[in-house]
Amino acid sequence: MTDKKKTVKKESDAEKIAKARKRRLALAAERKPVEEKSDSREDFRKYFLKISKKLEINKSMEEVIWIHLKTIKCDSKELFEKGIKHFGYKI
């Protein structure tokens, strides 16, 4: 008798898991991927090339600084200098 109860419980757990998975997939399908501002990223790449020579920054730091700029909302052309200063470099 206890075997039947365990089987029924396992089936209901499996159903719950399947329903939860369906909900997660539906939510994921509704979400739109966040598109990166390609113009801003390209502008930053050019800006970084200029300042990297002046400040002697390694090329590998470009991605790190870009992520920092995006995080502090300084990812527009006008705010690059502010973001670089916030990162710790003196221009």
N, C-alpha and C positions, 0 to 999 in steps of 0.2 A: 503494500500500500504506500509506503513512503517513497518508493521508486516512481510511482505515477505523479506524486506531488512535485517531486524534484524535476521531472521531465516537463511538466506544465510550467513550472517557474522558469526553467531555462528557455522555453519557447517564448514566454512573455518578455524575458530580458532580451532575447534576440530580436523580437519585434520592436522593442523600444529602441534598441541600437539602430535598427534599420530605419525607423522613423526619424531618429535624430540625424542620421547620416543624410537622409533625403532632405531634411530641413537645411542642413549645412550646405549641401550642394546647391539648393535653390537660392540661398542667400549669396553664395559665391558667384552664381551665375548673374544675379542682379547687380552686383558691384561692378563698377566700371574701373578699369585699371587707371591709376594715376599717371597721367602723361607728364613727362618732364618737359620743362620749357626748353626746347632744343636751342632756341635763339639765345637764351640766357646762358646755357651751358657752353655754347660756342663762344659767346662773348667772354665768359670767364676763362676759357682756354686761352684766348688771345691775350687777355689781361694777365693771366698767370705767366705766359711766356715773357712778357715785358718785365714783370716784377721779379721773376725767378732769377733773372740775370743780375738785377740790381741787389737783391737780398741774398743771393747765392742759396736759393732753395732748391732742394733735390726734386727732380721731376716726379718722383713717387709721392710727393706730398700734395700734388694737385688734387687727387681724388679725396684725400682726407680733408683738405681745406674746403673743397666744394661741398662735401657733406656737412661740414660745420656751417658754412654759409646758408645752406638750405635750412638747417635746423634753427638758426637764429633769424631766419627770414631776411637775410641780406643777399638774396640770390638774384637781384636785379643789377643792371649795369651801374646805376647810380650809387648803390650801396656796397659795392665790392671793397672799396677802400676801408669803409667802416668795419666790415666783416673781417678783413685782414688784420686790422688793428685789434679788434676784439679777440682774434686768434692768438695775438701776442707779438706780431711783427710790427716794427716801427718803419713807416714809410717816409 
